[in-house]
Every structure is written in structure tokens, then in C-alpha cells.
């Protein structure tokens, strides 16, 4: 699989660190980590990720769904939701933003690898991926 530059939006530091190390062990680069909507918006403008992985529940009043809407409106980057949310209404709201995938926590390395492989095969960004 091609190496991706991935930005993580996760408000639980332990989970963010675990996801970062998992992605790095798969050969990807984590170009940034944010815990809130505000930090994500700022960080995404300072990096050039191929993909964003975001939780739905974040610190502050805005959610990962708000991050996804911001990305769609302003950055046109692909994103994956990684969340423990099972509420059908909230999941439907998340899916209305057209993510690349919706993964449930806890996610296995295999499920994450499958989602990233599909993303790479589809080359959703149109960017050249190293």
C-alpha cells in the first residue's frame, strides 16, 4: 500500500497516540493530531494531509461531524470517521457528509488497513501518493 499523510482528530490522548503508532507501523505518516474542532481547523491549514481520520465526539461544542462539514466546504479532503457512536441519527448525520468510511471503535489494525487500502486504490484525492 502507498504511504499516506494522515491527520488525526481525536480528543482522547491515549487513543490518538495508539492510532498514531498503529498508522506509523503500517508505514504511514501522521502529519498532525488535534483534540478539538478549533485545533483541527487550524492544523489542517498548516499541513497537507492525504486523509483525515476523525472521531465524532470532540472537546468543545463542535463535533467531528462539524470538522467533516468544514473540510467539505473549505478543504475538499477525504476523511474517515472512527467513532464508538452507535446512535442511528448521529451516524446518519455523519454519513450525510460522505466520508470515505465509518469505522467503529475499537478498530482492529486489519479493518483500518482495509479502509486505507480501499482509499488508496480509489485514489480519492487525485494526488500522487508516494
mmCIF file of the C-alpha atoms, coordinates in Angstrom:
data_MODEL
# 
_entry.id   MODEL 
# 
loop_
_atom_site.group_PDB 
_atom_site.id 
_atom_site.type_symbol 
_atom_site.label_atom_id 
_atom_site.label_alt_id 
_atom_site.label_comp_id 
_atom_site.label_asym_id 
_atom_site.label_entity_id 
_atom_site.label_seq_id 
_atom_site.pdbx_PDB_ins_code 
_atom_site.Cartn_x 
_atom_site.Cartn_y 
_atom_site.Cartn_z 
_atom_site.occupancy 
_atom_site.B_iso_or_equiv 
_atom_site.pdbx_formal_charge 
_atom_site.auth_seq_id 
_atom_site.auth_comp_id 
_atom_site.auth_asym_id 
_atom_site.auth_atom_id 
_atom_site.pdbx_PDB_model_num 
ATOM 1   C CA . UNK A 1 1   ? 0.000   0.000  0.000  1.00 0.00 ? 1   UNK A CA 1 
ATOM 2   C CA . UNK A 1 2   ? 1.146   3.536  -0.683 1.00 0.00 ? 2   UNK A CA 1 
ATOM 3   C CA . UNK A 1 3   ? 2.318   5.706  2.187  1.00 0.00 ? 3   UNK A CA 1 
ATOM 4   C CA . UNK A 1 4   ? -0.297  8.270  3.233  1.00 0.00 ? 4   UNK A CA 1 
ATOM 5   C CA . UNK A 1 5   ? -0.005  11.521 5.151  1.00 0.00 ? 5   UNK A CA 1 
ATOM 6   C CA . UNK A 1 6   ? -2.816  11.343 7.710  1.00 0.00 ? 6   UNK A CA 1 
ATOM 7   C CA . UNK A 1 7   ? -4.211  13.956 10.108 1.00 0.00 ? 7   UNK A CA 1 
ATOM 8   C CA . UNK A 1 8   ? -5.899  12.628 13.284 1.00 0.00 ? 8   UNK A CA 1 
ATOM 9   C CA . UNK A 1 9   ? -8.733  14.399 15.131 1.00 0.00 ? 9   UNK A CA 1 
ATOM 10  C CA . UNK A 1 10  ? -9.259  12.588 18.447 1.00 0.00 ? 10  UNK A CA 1 
ATOM 11  C CA . UNK A 1 11  ? -9.923  14.061 21.891 1.00 0.00 ? 11  UNK A CA 1 
ATOM 12  C CA . UNK A 1 12  ? -8.649  11.096 23.906 1.00 0.00 ? 12  UNK A CA 1 
ATOM 13  C CA . UNK A 1 13  ? -4.829  11.401 24.030 1.00 0.00 ? 13  UNK A CA 1 
ATOM 14  C CA . UNK A 1 14  ? -4.274  7.689  24.653 1.00 0.00 ? 14  UNK A CA 1 
ATOM 15  C CA . UNK A 1 15  ? -6.447  6.716  21.684 1.00 0.00 ? 15  UNK A CA 1 
ATOM 16  C CA . UNK A 1 16  ? -4.808  9.354  19.485 1.00 0.00 ? 16  UNK A CA 1 
ATOM 17  C CA . UNK A 1 17  ? -1.366  8.029  20.413 1.00 0.00 ? 17  UNK A CA 1 
ATOM 18  C CA . UNK A 1 18  ? -2.404  4.420  19.805 1.00 0.00 ? 18  UNK A CA 1 
ATOM 19  C CA . UNK A 1 19  ? -3.876  5.335  16.413 1.00 0.00 ? 19  UNK A CA 1 
ATOM 20  C CA . UNK A 1 20  ? -0.749  7.316  15.529 1.00 0.00 ? 20  UNK A CA 1 
ATOM 21  C CA . UNK A 1 21  ? 1.554   4.405  16.352 1.00 0.00 ? 21  UNK A CA 1 
ATOM 22  C CA . UNK A 1 22  ? -0.702  1.957  14.513 1.00 0.00 ? 22  UNK A CA 1 
ATOM 23  C CA . UNK A 1 23  ? -0.688  4.117  11.382 1.00 0.00 ? 23  UNK A CA 1 
ATOM 24  C CA . UNK A 1 24  ? 3.085   4.593  11.604 1.00 0.00 ? 24  UNK A CA 1 
ATOM 25  C CA . UNK A 1 25  ? 3.607   0.833  11.998 1.00 0.00 ? 25  UNK A CA 1 
ATOM 26  C CA . UNK A 1 26  ? 1.648   0.445  8.757  1.00 0.00 ? 26  UNK A CA 1 
ATOM 27  C CA . UNK A 1 27  ? 4.101   2.779  7.011  1.00 0.00 ? 27  UNK A CA 1 
ATOM 28  C CA . UNK A 1 28  ? 2.021   5.960  7.031  1.00 0.00 ? 28  UNK A CA 1 
ATOM 29  C CA . UNK A 1 29  ? 2.966   9.433  8.250  1.00 0.00 ? 29  UNK A CA 1 
ATOM 30  C CA . UNK A 1 30  ? 0.858   11.238 10.849 1.00 0.00 ? 30  UNK A CA 1 
ATOM 31  C CA . UNK A 1 31  ? 1.199   14.903 9.934  1.00 0.00 ? 31  UNK A CA 1 
ATOM 32  C CA . UNK A 1 32  ? -0.818  16.236 12.869 1.00 0.00 ? 32  UNK A CA 1 
ATOM 33  C CA . UNK A 1 33  ? -3.142  15.500 15.764 1.00 0.00 ? 33  UNK A CA 1 
ATOM 34  C CA . UNK A 1 34  ? -5.948  17.703 17.125 1.00 0.00 ? 34  UNK A CA 1 
ATOM 35  C CA . UNK A 1 35  ? -8.306  17.289 20.079 1.00 0.00 ? 35  UNK A CA 1 
ATOM 36  C CA . UNK A 1 36  ? -10.953 19.851 19.098 1.00 0.00 ? 36  UNK A CA 1 
ATOM 37  C CA . UNK A 1 37  ? -12.675 21.416 16.108 1.00 0.00 ? 37  UNK A CA 1 
ATOM 38  C CA . UNK A 1 38  ? -10.697 24.641 16.521 1.00 0.00 ? 38  UNK A CA 1 
ATOM 39  C CA . UNK A 1 39  ? -7.358  22.832 16.711 1.00 0.00 ? 39  UNK A CA 1 
ATOM 40  C CA . UNK A 1 40  ? -8.296  20.670 13.718 1.00 0.00 ? 40  UNK A CA 1 
ATOM 41  C CA . UNK A 1 41  ? -9.245  23.636 11.518 1.00 0.00 ? 41  UNK A CA 1 
ATOM 42  C CA . UNK A 1 42  ? -6.026  25.432 12.413 1.00 0.00 ? 42  UNK A CA 1 
ATOM 43  C CA . UNK A 1 43  ? -3.877  22.311 11.990 1.00 0.00 ? 43  UNK A CA 1 
ATOM 44  C CA . UNK A 1 44  ? -5.412  21.266 8.704  1.00 0.00 ? 44  UNK A CA 1 
ATOM 45  C CA . UNK A 1 45  ? -4.478  24.619 7.197  1.00 0.00 ? 45  UNK A CA 1 
ATOM 46  C CA . UNK A 1 46  ? -0.869  24.124 8.341  1.00 0.00 ? 46  UNK A CA 1 
ATOM 47  C CA . UNK A 1 47  ? -0.459  20.615 6.914  1.00 0.00 ? 47  UNK A CA 1 
ATOM 48  C CA . UNK A 1 48  ? -1.145  18.907 3.616  1.00 0.00 ? 48  UNK A CA 1 
ATOM 49  C CA . UNK A 1 49  ? -2.727  15.554 4.530  1.00 0.00 ? 49  UNK A CA 1 
ATOM 50  C CA . UNK A 1 50  ? -3.929  12.968 2.060  1.00 0.00 ? 50  UNK A CA 1 
ATOM 51  C CA . UNK A 1 51  ? -6.626  11.893 4.513  1.00 0.00 ? 51  UNK A CA 1 
ATOM 52  C CA . UNK A 1 52  ? -8.194  12.896 7.840  1.00 0.00 ? 52  UNK A CA 1 
ATOM 53  C CA . UNK A 1 53  ? -9.342  10.398 10.466 1.00 0.00 ? 53  UNK A CA 1 
ATOM 54  C CA . UNK A 1 54  ? -11.766 11.997 12.917 1.00 0.00 ? 54  UNK A CA 1 
ATOM 55  C CA . UNK A 1 55  ? -13.744 10.909 15.933 1.00 0.00 ? 55  UNK A CA 1 
ATOM 56  C CA . UNK A 1 56  ? -17.283 12.269 16.210 1.00 0.00 ? 56  UNK A CA 1 
ATOM 57  C CA . UNK A 1 57  ? -17.186 13.358 19.847 1.00 0.00 ? 57  UNK A CA 1 
ATOM 58  C CA . UNK A 1 58  ? -14.523 16.018 20.454 1.00 0.00 ? 58  UNK A CA 1 
ATOM 59  C CA . UNK A 1 59  ? -13.596 18.548 23.121 1.00 0.00 ? 59  UNK A CA 1 
ATOM 60  C CA . UNK A 1 60  ? -15.768 21.641 22.922 1.00 0.00 ? 60  UNK A CA 1 
ATOM 61  C CA . UNK A 1 61  ? -19.184 22.238 21.428 1.00 0.00 ? 61  UNK A CA 1 
ATOM 62  C CA . UNK A 1 62  ? -18.336 21.243 17.840 1.00 0.00 ? 62  UNK A CA 1 
ATOM 63  C CA . UNK A 1 63  ? -18.104 17.616 16.781 1.00 0.00 ? 63  UNK A CA 1 
ATOM 64  C CA . UNK A 1 64  ? -16.182 15.605 14.240 1.00 0.00 ? 64  UNK A CA 1 
ATOM 65  C CA . UNK A 1 65  ? -19.236 15.990 12.016 1.00 0.00 ? 65  UNK A CA 1 
ATOM 66  C CA . UNK A 1 66  ? -18.626 19.746 12.138 1.00 0.00 ? 66  UNK A CA 1 
ATOM 67  C CA . UNK A 1 67  ? -14.992 19.077 11.215 1.00 0.00 ? 67  UNK A CA 1 
ATOM 68  C CA . UNK A 1 68  ? -16.192 16.982 8.264  1.00 0.00 ? 68  UNK A CA 1 
ATOM 69  C CA . UNK A 1 69  ? -18.526 19.747 7.100  1.00 0.00 ? 69  UNK A CA 1 
ATOM 70  C CA . UNK A 1 70  ? -15.698 22.284 7.359  1.00 0.00 ? 70  UNK A CA 1 
ATOM 71  C CA . UNK A 1 71  ? -13.408 20.010 5.367  1.00 0.00 ? 71  UNK A CA 1 
ATOM 72  C CA . UNK A 1 72  ? -16.055 19.533 2.662  1.00 0.00 ? 72  UNK A CA 1 
ATOM 73  C CA . UNK A 1 73  ? -16.779 23.270 2.409  1.00 0.00 ? 73  UNK A CA 1 
ATOM 74  C CA . UNK A 1 74  ? -13.216 24.581 2.605  1.00 0.00 ? 74  UNK A CA 1 
ATOM 75  C CA . UNK A 1 75  ? -10.546 21.948 2.013  1.00 0.00 ? 75  UNK A CA 1 
ATOM 76  C CA . UNK A 1 76  ? -12.033 19.167 -0.105 1.00 0.00 ? 76  UNK A CA 1 
ATOM 77  C CA . UNK A 1 77  ? -10.049 16.464 1.713  1.00 0.00 ? 77  UNK A CA 1 
ATOM 78  C CA . UNK A 1 78  ? -11.240 12.893 2.150  1.00 0.00 ? 78  UNK A CA 1 
ATOM 79  C CA . UNK A 1 79  ? -11.933 11.755 5.715  1.00 0.00 ? 79  UNK A CA 1 
ATOM 80  C CA . UNK A 1 80  ? -12.814 8.669  7.713  1.00 0.00 ? 80  UNK A CA 1 
ATOM 81  C CA . UNK A 1 81  ? -14.911 8.650  10.870 1.00 0.00 ? 81  UNK A CA 1 
ATOM 82  C CA . UNK A 1 82  ? -13.525 6.489  13.675 1.00 0.00 ? 82  UNK A CA 1 
ATOM 83  C CA . UNK A 1 83  ? -16.063 6.509  16.480 1.00 0.00 ? 83  UNK A CA 1 
ATOM 84  C CA . UNK A 1 84  ? -17.851 4.493  19.140 1.00 0.00 ? 84  UNK A CA 1 
ATOM 85  C CA . UNK A 1 85  ? -21.122 6.316  18.376 1.00 0.00 ? 85  UNK A CA 1 
ATOM 86  C CA . UNK A 1 86  ? -23.984 3.927  17.574 1.00 0.00 ? 86  UNK A CA 1 
ATOM 87  C CA . UNK A 1 87  ? -26.905 6.373  17.766 1.00 0.00 ? 87  UNK A CA 1 
ATOM 88  C CA . UNK A 1 88  ? -28.629 5.913  14.396 1.00 0.00 ? 88  UNK A CA 1 
ATOM 89  C CA . UNK A 1 89  ? -29.488 9.598  13.989 1.00 0.00 ? 89  UNK A CA 1 
ATOM 90  C CA . UNK A 1 90  ? -25.920 10.722 14.692 1.00 0.00 ? 90  UNK A CA 1 
ATOM 91  C CA . UNK A 1 91  ? -24.457 8.032  12.428 1.00 0.00 ? 91  UNK A CA 1 
ATOM 92  C CA . UNK A 1 92  ? -26.848 9.108  9.647  1.00 0.00 ? 92  UNK A CA 1 
ATOM 93  C CA . UNK A 1 93  ? -25.774 12.732 10.194 1.00 0.00 ? 93  UNK A CA 1 
ATOM 94  C CA . UNK A 1 94  ? -22.129 11.664 9.939  1.00 0.00 ? 94  UNK A CA 1 
ATOM 95  C CA . UNK A 1 95  ? -22.784 9.611  6.802  1.00 0.00 ? 95  UNK A CA 1 
ATOM 96  C CA . UNK A 1 96  ? -24.520 12.589 5.159  1.00 0.00 ? 96  UNK A CA 1 
ATOM 97  C CA . UNK A 1 97  ? -21.068 14.243 4.938  1.00 0.00 ? 97  UNK A CA 1 
ATOM 98  C CA . UNK A 1 98  ? -19.902 11.473 2.566  1.00 0.00 ? 98  UNK A CA 1 
ATOM 99  C CA . UNK A 1 99  ? -16.911 10.039 4.450  1.00 0.00 ? 99  UNK A CA 1 
ATOM 100 C CA . UNK A 1 100 ? -14.581 7.549  2.809  1.00 0.00 ? 100 UNK A CA 1 
ATOM 101 C CA . UNK A 1 101 ? -15.523 5.123  5.585  1.00 0.00 ? 101 UNK A CA 1 
ATOM 102 C CA . UNK A 1 102 ? -17.077 4.871  9.039  1.00 0.00 ? 102 UNK A CA 1 
ATOM 103 C CA . UNK A 1 103 ? -15.099 2.644  11.394 1.00 0.00 ? 103 UNK A CA 1 
ATOM 104 C CA . UNK A 1 104 ? -16.265 1.591  14.849 1.00 0.00 ? 104 UNK A CA 1 
ATOM 105 C CA . UNK A 1 105 ? -14.053 1.807  17.924 1.00 0.00 ? 105 UNK A CA 1 
ATOM 106 C CA . UNK A 1 106 ? -12.239 -0.181 18.942 1.00 0.00 ? 106 UNK A CA 1 
ATOM 107 C CA . UNK A 1 107 ? -10.926 -0.641 15.422 1.00 0.00 ? 107 UNK A CA 1 
ATOM 108 C CA . UNK A 1 108 ? -8.674  -3.526 14.503 1.00 0.00 ? 108 UNK A CA 1 
ATOM 109 C CA . UNK A 1 109 ? -5.495  -2.939 12.563 1.00 0.00 ? 109 UNK A CA 1 
ATOM 110 C CA . UNK A 1 110 ? -6.963  -5.137 9.819  1.00 0.00 ? 110 UNK A CA 1 
ATOM 111 C CA . UNK A 1 111 ? -10.151 -3.048 9.489  1.00 0.00 ? 111 UNK A CA 1 
ATOM 112 C CA . UNK A 1 112 ? -8.111  0.159  9.434  1.00 0.00 ? 112 UNK A CA 1 
ATOM 113 C CA . UNK A 1 113 ? -5.771  -1.320 6.838  1.00 0.00 ? 113 UNK A CA 1 
ATOM 114 C CA . UNK A 1 114 ? -8.728  -2.361 4.665  1.00 0.00 ? 114 UNK A CA 1 
ATOM 115 C CA . UNK A 1 115 ? -10.248 1.147  4.762  1.00 0.00 ? 115 UNK A CA 1 
ATOM 116 C CA . UNK A 1 116 ? -6.905  2.747  3.923  1.00 0.00 ? 116 UNK A CA 1 
ATOM 117 C CA . UNK A 1 117 ? -6.232  0.247  1.136  1.00 0.00 ? 117 UNK A CA 1 
ATOM 118 C CA . UNK A 1 118 ? -9.604  0.963  -0.453 1.00 0.00 ? 118 UNK A CA 1 
ATOM 119 C CA . UNK A 1 119 ? -8.957  4.691  -0.179 1.00 0.00 ? 119 UNK A CA 1 
ATOM 120 C CA . UNK A 1 120 ? -5.560  4.270  -1.849 1.00 0.00 ? 120 UNK A CA 1 
ATOM 121 C CA . UNK A 1 121 ? -6.962  2.080  -4.623 1.00 0.00 ? 121 UNK A CA 1 
ATOM 122 C CA . UNK A 1 122 ? -9.661  4.645  -5.369 1.00 0.00 ? 122 UNK A CA 1 
ATOM 123 C CA . UNK A 1 123 ? -7.114  7.495  -5.102 1.00 0.00 ? 123 UNK A CA 1 
ATOM 124 C CA . UNK A 1 124 ? -9.912  9.756  -3.940 1.00 0.00 ? 124 UNK A CA 1 
ATOM 125 C CA . UNK A 1 125 ? -7.719  12.854 -3.638 1.00 0.00 ? 125 UNK A CA 1 
ATOM 126 C CA . UNK A 1 126 ? -6.359  12.654 -7.135 1.00 0.00 ? 126 UNK A CA 1 
ATOM 127 C CA . UNK A 1 127 ? -2.975  13.495 -5.584 1.00 0.00 ? 127 UNK A CA 1 
ATOM 128 C CA . UNK A 1 128 ? 0.122   11.497 -6.329 1.00 0.00 ? 128 UNK A CA 1 
ATOM 129 C CA . UNK A 1 129 ? 0.744   9.384  -3.252 1.00 0.00 ? 129 UNK A CA 1 
ATOM 130 C CA . UNK A 1 130 ? 4.309   8.260  -2.545 1.00 0.00 ? 130 UNK A CA 1 
# 
